[in-house]
Amino acid sequence: MPQVLAEIRSAKQTKLEDQKPISEIKADFMTVGGALILAITISVTLFLLFSLMLPAIDGLQLAIIAILTGACWLYLVNRFSEKLKLENEMLEFKAVLGRVQRFNLDEISTLRLTDLGWSLSGDFFLLEVENHEGRPSQIGLGPCWRRSDLSAFIRTVGTTLEEFNGYEQVENEE
């Protein structure tokens, strides 16, 4: 069930003391989702290696297993390489196999982080960035993120946005 973790809307914001600003965060495999993806990838790779030794599996079956193994490794590398960065009045998202997405802080009207839980798309978190014209952009974040790190990063972005235009942070943590 999707759950909004943090949201920032245009308005006044109260100062949040005792926060350590985080300007860059990365996905990490030392999370439950990251460990699960790593375990599945290793299992599929071992299955491929055993399939190469068994004469009963050949031809198309072996090709399907090889393609599945390659896809698992590509997904693993892409999800482990995700990075969010706040620098030079820009919010930036990078991943090895995806395009770099940059958002000018002056143009952001709403920033929302949603916890999707276990979803079929493979995204565990959804970062929605809406500009002043109402055009939303969505960034799907994989299972290799720590919820607390993402929330702290969104609070840092909110504090930075407050310096530009005056924004209100609304937080839903349970």
Residue frames as qw, qx, qy, qz and C-alpha x, y, z in Angstrom:
[[0.000, 0.889, 0.457, 0.000, 0.00, 0.00, 0.00],
 [0.415, 0.510, -0.038, 0.752, 1.55, 3.33, -1.03],
 [0.454, -0.772, -0.329, 0.299, 2.40, 5.68, 1.81],
 [0.280, 0.847, -0.080, 0.444, 3.60, 9.28, 1.46],
 [0.730, -0.253, -0.325, 0.545, 6.78, 9.69, 3.51],
 [0.260, -0.506, -0.086, 0.818, 7.53, 13.36, 2.98],
 [0.330, 0.712, 0.498, 0.370, 5.97, 16.17, 0.98],
 [0.261, -0.350, -0.064, 0.897, 6.94, 19.78, 0.39],
 [0.221, 0.760, 0.566, 0.231, 4.39, 22.38, -0.71],
 [0.220, 0.449, 0.018, 0.866, 4.64, 26.07, -1.50],
 [0.460, -0.816, -0.241, -0.255, 4.03, 28.05, 1.73],
 [0.131, -0.776, 0.500, -0.363, 5.91, 28.97, 4.89],
 [0.829, 0.005, -0.544, 0.131, 7.99, 26.36, 6.60],
 [0.592, -0.783, 0.159, -0.109, 8.91, 25.98, 10.23],
 [0.217, 0.690, -0.679, 0.124, 12.59, 25.56, 11.00],
 [0.964, -0.183, -0.192, -0.033, 13.65, 22.02, 11.77],
 [0.187, -0.798, 0.552, -0.155, 16.42, 22.13, 14.32],
 [0.613, -0.369, 0.696, -0.054, 18.76, 19.24, 15.05],
 [0.876, 0.430, 0.216, -0.035, 18.92, 18.12, 11.41],
 [0.444, -0.452, 0.538, 0.556, 22.13, 17.28, 9.70],
 [0.575, 0.644, -0.101, -0.494, 21.86, 18.41, 6.07],
 [0.667, -0.047, 0.687, 0.284, 22.46, 15.66, 3.52],
 [0.328, 0.669, -0.228, -0.627, 23.33, 16.85, 0.03],
 [0.521, 0.381, -0.685, -0.337, 24.02, 13.47, -1.57],
 [0.699, -0.188, 0.621, -0.300, 22.71, 9.96, -0.98],
 [0.354, 0.346, -0.787, -0.368, 23.30, 6.68, -2.78],
 [0.915, -0.119, -0.168, -0.348, 21.51, 3.38, -2.97],
 [0.160, -0.549, 0.792, -0.214, 23.10, 0.67, -0.86],
 [0.666, 0.031, -0.702, -0.249, 23.01, -3.11, -1.10],
 [0.218, -0.008, -0.817, 0.534, 23.04, -3.38, 2.69],
 [0.516, -0.018, 0.189, -0.835, 19.26, -3.07, 2.82],
 [0.635, 0.110, 0.723, -0.249, 16.61, -5.78, 2.88],
 [0.705, 0.648, 0.139, -0.252, 15.63, -5.12, -0.74],
 [0.278, 0.775, -0.556, -0.115, 19.25, -4.90, -1.87],
 [0.317, -0.350, 0.876, -0.099, 20.14, -8.17, -0.16],
 [0.718, 0.318, 0.559, -0.267, 17.11, -9.85, -1.74],
 [0.616, 0.747, -0.137, -0.207, 18.08, -8.69, -5.24],
 [0.061, 0.673, -0.737, -0.010, 21.67, -9.81, -4.67],
 [0.523, -0.131, 0.820, -0.190, 20.52, -13.24, -3.45],
 [0.754, 0.505, 0.342, -0.244, 18.23, -13.73, -6.47],
 [0.453, 0.800, -0.364, -0.148, 20.98, -12.65, -8.87],
 [0.136, -0.529, 0.836, -0.050, 23.50, -15.03, -7.31],
 [0.659, 0.097, 0.707, -0.238, 20.97, -17.88, -7.40],
 [0.720, 0.648, 0.113, -0.221, 20.17, -17.31, -11.08],
 [0.257, 0.770, -0.579, -0.076, 23.90, -17.11, -11.87],
 [0.364, -0.327, 0.863, -0.122, 24.56, -20.40, -10.06],
 [0.746, 0.350, 0.507, -0.254, 21.65, -21.97, -11.94],
 [0.576, 0.765, -0.220, -0.184, 23.25, -20.83, -15.21],
 [0.015, 0.643, -0.765, 0.017, 26.61, -22.29, -14.22],
 [0.541, -0.065, 0.816, -0.191, 25.03, -25.63, -13.27],
 [0.730, 0.559, 0.255, -0.301, 23.06, -25.59, -16.53],
 [0.375, 0.755, -0.506, -0.181, 26.28, -25.31, -18.49],
 [0.138, -0.410, 0.897, -0.087, 27.50, -28.52, -16.84],
 [0.608, 0.188, 0.706, -0.310, 24.26, -30.49, -17.33],
 [0.093, -0.054, 0.757, 0.645, 23.78, -32.07, -20.76],
 [0.130, 0.559, 0.818, -0.045, 19.97, -32.12, -20.31],
 [0.106, 0.887, 0.248, -0.376, 19.68, -28.33, -20.66],
 [0.439, -0.131, 0.457, 0.762, 20.79, -26.98, -24.01],
 [0.181, 0.463, 0.595, 0.631, 19.77, -24.77, -26.89],
 [0.177, -0.657, -0.273, -0.681, 16.88, -22.45, -26.24],
 [0.677, -0.665, -0.313, 0.034, 16.62, -23.29, -22.54],
 [0.672, -0.250, -0.077, 0.693, 20.24, -22.33, -22.00],
 [0.210, 0.389, 0.211, 0.872, 19.75, -19.11, -23.98],
 [0.401, -0.735, -0.335, -0.432, 16.73, -18.18, -21.84],
 [0.731, -0.576, -0.209, 0.302, 18.67, -18.82, -18.63],
 [0.563, -0.001, 0.054, 0.825, 21.62, -16.77, -19.94],
 [0.012, -0.565, -0.272, -0.779, 19.34, -13.85, -20.89],
 [0.578, -0.731, -0.315, -0.181, 17.64, -14.00, -17.48],
 [0.734, -0.383, -0.134, 0.545, 21.02, -14.00, -15.73],
 [0.379, 0.227, 0.144, 0.886, 22.23, -11.02, -17.77],
 [0.238, -0.682, -0.322, -0.612, 19.03, -9.11, -17.03],
 [0.684, -0.658, -0.292, 0.121, 19.39, -9.81, -13.30],
 [0.639, -0.215, -0.036, 0.737, 22.95, -8.47, -13.29],
 [0.164, 0.416, 0.245, 0.860, 21.98, -5.36, -15.26],
 [0.436, -0.739, -0.349, -0.377, 19.07, -4.66, -12.90],
 [0.736, -0.522, -0.227, 0.367, 21.35, -5.18, -9.89],
 [0.513, 0.000, 0.057, 0.856, 24.04, -2.82, -11.19],
 [0.030, -0.555, -0.313, -0.770, 21.48, -0.18, -12.17],
 [0.548, -0.735, -0.330, -0.225, 19.68, -0.23, -8.81],
 [0.726, -0.444, -0.156, 0.501, 22.92, -0.19, -6.79],
 [0.455, 0.106, 0.135, 0.874, 24.20, 2.80, -8.76],
 [0.082, -0.822, -0.434, -0.359, 21.23, 5.13, -8.12],
 [0.422, -0.196, -0.288, 0.837, 22.22, 8.47, -6.62],
 [0.033, -0.905, -0.380, -0.186, 20.37, 11.63, -5.57],
 [0.530, -0.094, -0.110, 0.836, 22.35, 14.84, -5.29],
 [0.016, -0.954, -0.298, 0.038, 21.60, 18.44, -4.33],
 [0.574, -0.288, 0.179, 0.745, 24.19, 20.77, -5.80],
 [0.138, -0.101, 0.298, 0.939, 24.39, 24.25, -7.34],
 [0.456, 0.271, 0.205, -0.823, 20.65, 24.90, -7.02],
 [0.623, 0.200, -0.588, -0.475, 19.91, 21.62, -8.87],
 [0.750, -0.176, 0.567, -0.291, 18.34, 18.35, -7.76],
 [0.442, 0.498, -0.669, -0.331, 19.94, 15.52, -9.73],
 [0.872, -0.107, 0.433, -0.204, 19.15, 11.81, -10.09],
 [0.340, 0.588, -0.689, -0.252, 21.66, 9.45, -11.70],
 [0.872, -0.109, 0.468, -0.092, 21.79, 5.74, -12.44],
 [0.359, -0.359, 0.702, 0.499, 24.27, 3.83, -14.61],
 [0.259, 0.241, 0.839, 0.414, 21.72, 2.56, -17.14],
 [0.115, 0.820, 0.557, -0.064, 19.27, 5.46, -16.98],
 [0.309, 0.650, 0.094, 0.688, 19.40, 9.02, -18.10],
 [0.288, -0.164, -0.435, 0.837, 20.41, 11.76, -15.71],
 [0.122, -0.785, -0.523, -0.307, 17.44, 13.81, -14.50],
 [0.313, -0.060, -0.277, 0.906, 18.05, 17.35, -13.30],
 [0.137, -0.816, -0.534, -0.173, 15.57, 19.75, -11.75],
 [0.186, 0.428, -0.176, 0.867, 16.22, 23.43, -11.11],
 [0.213, -0.365, -0.728, 0.539, 15.20, 24.28, -7.54],
 [0.157, 0.211, 0.044, -0.964, 13.61, 27.54, -8.72],
 [0.472, 0.014, -0.545, -0.693, 11.14, 25.58, -10.84],
 [0.335, -0.183, -0.918, 0.112, 10.04, 23.03, -8.20],
 [0.439, -0.432, -0.009, -0.788, 6.63, 23.66, -6.63],
 [0.847, -0.335, 0.202, -0.361, 6.01, 20.27, -4.99],
 [0.338, 0.431, -0.834, 0.074, 8.33, 17.45, -4.00],
 [0.820, -0.264, 0.188, -0.472, 6.76, 14.22, -2.72],
 [0.168, 0.358, -0.918, 0.033, 8.38, 10.97, -1.59],
 [0.833, -0.115, 0.020, -0.541, 6.04, 7.98, -1.53],
 [0.263, -0.308, 0.912, -0.066, 6.77, 4.53, -0.11],
 [0.672, 0.158, -0.420, -0.590, 5.23, 2.06, -2.58],
 [0.767, -0.249, 0.547, -0.224, 6.13, -1.05, -0.61],
 [0.428, -0.096, 0.829, 0.346, 6.48, -4.18, -2.73],
 [0.552, 0.604, 0.082, -0.568, 5.24, -3.22, -6.20],
 [0.857, 0.296, 0.398, 0.140, 5.27, -5.03, -9.51],
 [0.435, 0.888, -0.102, 0.109, 7.21, -2.21, -11.19],
 [0.799, 0.078, -0.267, 0.533, 10.28, -2.93, -9.04],
 [0.092, 0.550, -0.196, 0.807, 10.20, 0.54, -7.51],
 [0.441, -0.414, -0.698, 0.384, 9.96, 0.75, -3.74],
 [0.122, -0.636, -0.264, 0.715, 9.89, 4.54, -3.53],
 [0.371, 0.664, 0.456, 0.461, 8.50, 7.17, -5.87],
 [0.254, -0.458, -0.097, 0.846, 9.92, 10.69, -5.92],
 [0.295, 0.747, 0.534, 0.266, 7.49, 13.08, -7.59],
 [0.269, -0.335, 0.019, 0.903, 8.78, 16.50, -8.64],
 [0.259, 0.771, 0.566, 0.135, 6.18, 18.99, -9.84],
 [0.320, 0.089, 0.069, 0.941, 7.04, 22.33, -11.40],
 [0.141, 0.333, 0.320, -0.876, 5.06, 25.58, -11.09],
 [0.431, 0.149, -0.451, -0.767, 3.15, 24.81, -14.30],
 [0.797, -0.076, 0.341, -0.492, 1.80, 21.61, -12.73],
 [0.779, 0.391, -0.473, -0.129, 3.84, 19.19, -14.83],
 [0.744, -0.532, 0.391, -0.098, 4.89, 16.25, -12.65],
 [0.537, 0.508, -0.674, 0.005, 8.02, 14.18, -13.16],
 [0.882, -0.397, 0.148, -0.207, 8.32, 10.83, -11.45],
 [0.283, 0.579, -0.755, 0.121, 11.53, 9.08, -10.43],
 [0.936, -0.241, -0.180, -0.184, 11.21, 5.44, -9.44],
 [0.064, -0.670, 0.691, -0.264, 13.69, 4.49, -6.74],
 [0.707, 0.086, -0.694, -0.106, 14.55, 0.83, -6.31],
 [0.812, -0.508, -0.271, -0.094, 14.68, -1.41, -3.27],
 [0.744, 0.049, -0.297, 0.596, 18.26, -0.48, -2.33],
 [0.007, 0.601, -0.113, 0.791, 17.40, 2.73, -0.48],
 [0.277, -0.275, -0.721, 0.572, 17.17, 3.36, 3.23],
 [0.116, -0.789, -0.553, -0.243, 13.90, 5.03, 4.12],
 [0.420, -0.790, -0.174, 0.412, 15.51, 7.22, 6.80],
 [0.430, -0.235, 0.330, 0.807, 18.19, 8.47, 4.39],
 [0.130, 0.473, 0.601, 0.631, 15.59, 9.38, 1.77],
 [0.255, -0.853, -0.454, -0.025, 13.46, 11.24, 4.31],
 [0.468, -0.650, 0.011, 0.598, 16.49, 13.16, 5.61],
 [0.359, 0.027, 0.469, 0.806, 17.50, 14.07, 2.05],
 [0.011, -0.674, -0.587, -0.448, 13.99, 15.32, 1.26],
 [0.366, -0.848, -0.285, 0.255, 14.08, 17.46, 4.43],
 [0.460, -0.394, 0.232, 0.761, 17.41, 18.92, 3.27],
 [0.198, 0.337, 0.574, 0.719, 15.91, 19.72, -0.12],
 [0.194, -0.812, -0.533, -0.138, 12.95, 21.32, 1.67],
 [0.435, -0.723, -0.088, 0.530, 15.26, 23.49, 3.75],
 [0.368, -0.131, 0.423, 0.818, 17.10, 24.55, 0.61],
 [0.053, 0.560, 0.637, 0.527, 13.82, 25.30, -1.18],
 [0.290, -0.832, -0.417, 0.223, 12.76, 27.42, 1.78],
 [0.397, -0.490, 0.134, 0.764, 15.78, 29.63, 1.21],
 [0.185, 0.138, 0.575, 0.785, 14.67, 30.23, -2.39],
 [0.250, -0.372, -0.491, -0.747, 10.91, 30.69, -2.28],
 [0.409, -0.168, 0.502, -0.743, 9.43, 29.79, 1.08],
 [0.611, -0.038, -0.711, -0.345, 8.07, 26.26, 1.21],
 [0.659, -0.401, 0.365, -0.521, 6.21, 24.22, 3.77],
 [0.273, 0.233, -0.933, -0.013, 7.36, 20.73, 4.73],
 [0.801, -0.200, 0.110, -0.553, 4.63, 18.25, 5.51],
 [0.191, 0.374, -0.906, 0.058, 5.85, 14.98, 6.91],
 [0.874, -0.175, -0.033, -0.453, 3.97, 11.72, 7.38],
 [0.329, 0.370, -0.849, 0.181, 6.04, 9.25, 9.36],
 [0.824, -0.359, -0.055, -0.436, 4.49, 6.35, 11.16]]
